[in-house]
Amino acid sequence: MECSRTIQSMAASTTRSPAAVDRHAVRLITRVSIAMAAVATLSLLYLLRHASIYCSPASHQPALTISLASFPRTSCDAASRRVVPPDHRLAKLRASPRWRRRAASLATSAFPPLRGLGILATPSRVLCLAAGAGHAVDAFRAAGTRDATGIDLVDFPPLVRRADPHHLPFSDGAFDLVFSDDPSATSGALFPSRLAREAERAVRRGGGIALAFDREIETAVVATLFKRSRVLDVKDVTLDGSHVRLLIMQSNGTTTDPY
C-alpha cells in the first residue's frame, strides 16, 4: 500500500514539473527584460545629458562644405567641427605647399607643349576631367585661360562640379581643349572607350585632347581609344614628383593613327 502511494506521488510530481519549469522560465525572462530595459533607459539618459553638455551645436552654420579640421575621433568632435565656406577652403588649399607644387609643375611641364601646338590660348574653353580638388582648373586660370571648367564624380566647390565623364552634361563641341592631369582618368575609368567618345564629342573639331597616363601603359593602348582624333605629340612630364606621359591629340574626324 505504501509503495503504491509513493508511486502515485512521484507520478504527480512528474506531471507538475513541466508547468513549474515554464513558470520559472517566464519569471526569469521577465526579470531579464526589465533589467535590460532599465539599462537601456539609463544609457540613453546618460548620452542625452552628455550631448547636451559637451556637444552643443553651433547657433549658426555657414555654407555647406567640409572643414579642414582633423578627422573626428568621437561624435562630439564631429558635432563641434567648424564648417569652412568653399572660398575660405580654397584659399587655405592654395597656400599649401602641395597645391603650389602641383600648380607650378602644370605651368612648367604640361602647358607649354599645349601652347606650342596651338591648342591652348587665353580665350580657350578648357574642360578638366577627374579634376579632384581643382588643381588643374586653378592652374589654367592662373596661367591666363579665361574659361576653365572642372568635373569629377564628387563635386569640390568652387572649382569642381559633379558630373559623370561617361555622360558629360555639355553640348557637342563646347570646348577647345579637354585635359586631365590624373593618370587614373582613363586607366581607372569603368568604360574607357565611352569616356574617349564623350571627350571627342565635347571638344570642337580641330580642338585638343591632352591626357596624362602612367608610363607603364603603352601609348597605343590609350591612343586607339580615340577614334576621331590624331596624335600630335607624347611628352614625358613630371607632375608634383610623379613621372607620367602626356598624350596630346587633335580632334579632326579621322581615325587615330597607330602610334
C-alpha positions in Angstrom: 0.0 0.0 0.0 2.8 2.4 1.0 4.6 1.5 -2.3 1.5 2.4 -4.3 1.2 5.8 -2.7 4.8 6.6 -3.3 4.5 5.7 -7.0 1.4 7.9 -7.3 3.1 10.8 -5.5 6.2 10.6 -7.9 3.8 10.5 -10.9 2.0 13.6 -9.7 5.3 15.4 -9.2 6.4 14.4 -12.6 3.3 15.7 -14.3 3.6 19.1 -12.5 7.3 19.7 -13.1 7.0 21.0 -16.8 4.5 23.7 -15.8 6.7 24.7 -12.9 9.7 24.9 -15.2 7.7 27.1 -17.6 6.6 29.5 -14.9 10.2 29.8 -13.7 11.4 30.5 -17.2 8.8 33.1 -17.7 9.7 34.8 -14.5 13.4 34.7 -15.4 12.8 36.2 -18.9 10.6 38.9 -17.4 13.3 39.9 -14.9 16.0 39.9 -17.6 13.8 42.1 -19.9 13.1 44.6 -17.1 16.8 44.8 -16.3 17.8 45.3 -19.9 15.1 48.0 -20.4 16.4 49.8 -17.3 20.0 49.7 -18.5 19.0 50.9 -21.9 17.0 53.8 -20.4 19.8 54.8 -18.1 22.3 54.7 -21.1 20.0 56.9 -23.2 19.6 59.4 -20.4 23.4 59.5 -20.0 24.0 60.0 -23.7 21.4 62.8 -23.9 22.9 64.5 -20.9 26.5 64.1 -22.2 25.5 65.5 -25.6 23.7 68.5 -24.0 26.8 69.4 -22.0 29.7 68.7 -24.5 28.1 68.5 -28.0 26.1 71.7 -28.1 25.6 72.6 -31.8 26.7 76.0 -33.1 24.0 78.6 -33.3 24.8 79.3 -36.9 26.3 77.1 -39.6 27.9 78.7 -42.7 27.8 77.3 -46.3 27.6 73.5 -46.5 31.0 72.1 -47.1 33.7 70.1 -45.3 36.2 71.7 -43.0 39.9 71.3 -42.8 39.9 70.1 -39.2 41.4 66.8 -38.3 39.3 63.7 -38.7 36.9 63.4 -35.7 37.5 60.6 -33.2 34.2 60.9 -31.4 30.7 62.0 -32.2 31.2 65.1 -30.1 34.3 66.1 -32.2 32.2 65.7 -35.4 29.4 67.9 -33.9 31.8 70.7 -32.9 33.9 70.9 -36.0 33.9 74.3 -37.7 32.4 74.4 -41.2 34.6 76.3 -43.7 32.9 78.1 -46.7 34.2 77.0 -50.1 36.1 80.2 -50.8 37.9 80.1 -47.5 38.8 76.4 -48.0 40.2 77.2 -51.5 42.3 80.0 -50.0 43.8 77.6 -47.5 44.4 74.9 -50.2 46.2 77.5 -52.4 48.5 78.3 -49.6 49.5 74.7 -49.0 53.0 73.6 -50.4 51.5 70.6 -52.3 49.0 72.8 -54.1 51.7 75.3 -55.1 54.0 72.4 -56.3 51.2 71.0 -58.4 50.3 74.3 -60.0 54.0 75.0 -60.7 54.5 71.6 -62.3 51.5 72.1 -64.6 52.6 75.5 -65.6 56.1 74.5 -66.5 55.7 70.9 -67.8 52.2 70.4 -69.2 51.0 73.8 -70.5 54.0 74.9 -72.7 53.6 71.9 -75.1 49.9 72.7 -75.5 50.6 76.3 -76.3 53.4 75.3 -78.7 51.0 73.1 -80.7 48.4 75.8 -80.8 45.6 74.0 -78.8 45.8 76.3 -75.7 45.4 80.0 -75.7 44.0 82.7 -73.5 40.4 82.5 -74.9 40.4 78.7 -74.9 37.5 76.9 -73.3 39.0 74.1 -71.2 37.3 71.1 -69.6 39.3 69.3 -66.9 38.3 65.6 -66.4 38.9 63.9 -63.0 39.7 67.3 -61.6 39.8 66.3 -58.0 40.1 69.4 -55.8 40.7 71.6 -58.9 44.5 71.9 -59.1 44.4 72.0 -63.0 41.4 74.3 -63.1 43.1 76.8 -60.8 46.4 76.5 -62.7 44.7 77.2 -66.1 43.1 80.3 -64.7 46.3 81.5 -63.1 48.0 81.0 -66.5 45.5 83.3 -68.2 42.9 80.9 -69.5 39.6 82.7 -69.2 37.2 79.7 -69.2 38.3 76.5 -67.3 35.7 74.0 -66.0 36.4 71.1 -63.7 34.3 68.0 -63.3 34.6 64.9 -61.1 32.4 62.2 -59.7 32.4 64.2 -56.4 32.0 67.9 -56.5 34.5 70.2 -54.8 33.3 73.8 -55.0 34.0 76.3 -56.1 36.3 74.9 -58.8 34.9 71.4 -59.5 31.3 70.4 -60.2 29.9 66.9 -60.1 29.5 65.1 -63.5 29.9 61.7 -65.0 32.7 61.6 -67.5 30.9 58.8 -69.4 27.9 61.2 -69.9 29.2 64.7 -70.0 26.4 67.4 -69.4 27.8 69.6 -72.2 26.8 70.2 -75.8 28.8 68.9 -78.8 31.9 71.0 -79.5 31.5 73.0 -76.3 35.3 73.1 -75.5 38.5 73.9 -77.3 40.6 71.5 -75.0 39.8 68.5 -72.9 42.5 68.0 -70.3 43.3 65.6 -67.4 46.4 65.6 -65.3 45.2 62.5 -63.4 46.6 59.2 -64.8 43.6 57.3 -63.5 41.2 59.3 -65.6 41.5 56.7 -68.4 43.1 53.7 -66.7 40.6 53.8 -63.8 37.5 54.6 -65.9 34.8 52.0 -65.9 34.3 52.3 -69.6 37.5 53.9 -71.2 36.1 53.8 -74.7 32.9 55.6 -73.7 34.9 58.2 -71.9 37.0 58.8 -75.0 33.9 59.1 -77.1 32.5 61.7 -74.7 35.7 63.7 -74.7 35.7 63.7 -78.5 32.1 64.8 -78.6 32.6 67.6 -76.2 35.7 69.1 -77.9 35.2 71.1 -81.2 36.6 69.9 -84.5 40.3 70.9 -84.5 40.4 71.2 -80.7 42.8 69.3 -78.5 42.6 66.4 -76.1 45.5 66.1 -73.6 45.6 63.2 -71.1 48.2 62.1 -68.6 48.7 58.4 -68.1 51.2 56.0 -66.4 54.4 55.3 -68.3 53.9 51.6 -67.8 50.9 51.8 -70.2 51.7 51.6 -73.9 50.8 54.9 -75.7 49.0 52.9 -78.5 46.6 51.4 -75.9 45.4 54.9 -74.9 45.6 56.4 -78.4 43.4 53.8 -80.0 40.5 54.6 -77.7 40.1 57.9 -79.6 38.6 57.1 -83.0 38.2 60.6 -84.2 41.5 62.1 -83.2 45.1 62.0 -84.3 48.2 62.0 -82.1 50.1 65.3 -82.2 52.8 64.6 -79.5 53.7 62.5 -76.5 55.6 64.1 -73.7 57.3 62.7 -70.6 56.4 65.2 -67.8 56.8 65.3 -64.0 53.7 66.5 -62.1 54.4 67.1 -58.4 57.0 64.4 -58.3 55.0 61.8 -60.4 56.5 60.8 -63.7 53.8 60.4 -66.3 53.2 60.7 -70.0 51.1 63.4 -71.6 49.3 62.3 -74.7 48.3 65.3 -76.9 45.8 64.7 -79.7 43.7 66.8 -82.1 40.1 66.1 -82.9 39.7 66.1 -86.7 37.1 63.4 -87.5 39.6 60.8 -88.7 40.6 57.6 -87.0 43.5 57.6 -84.6 46.8 56.9 -86.3 48.7 53.9 -84.8 51.5 55.1 -82.6 
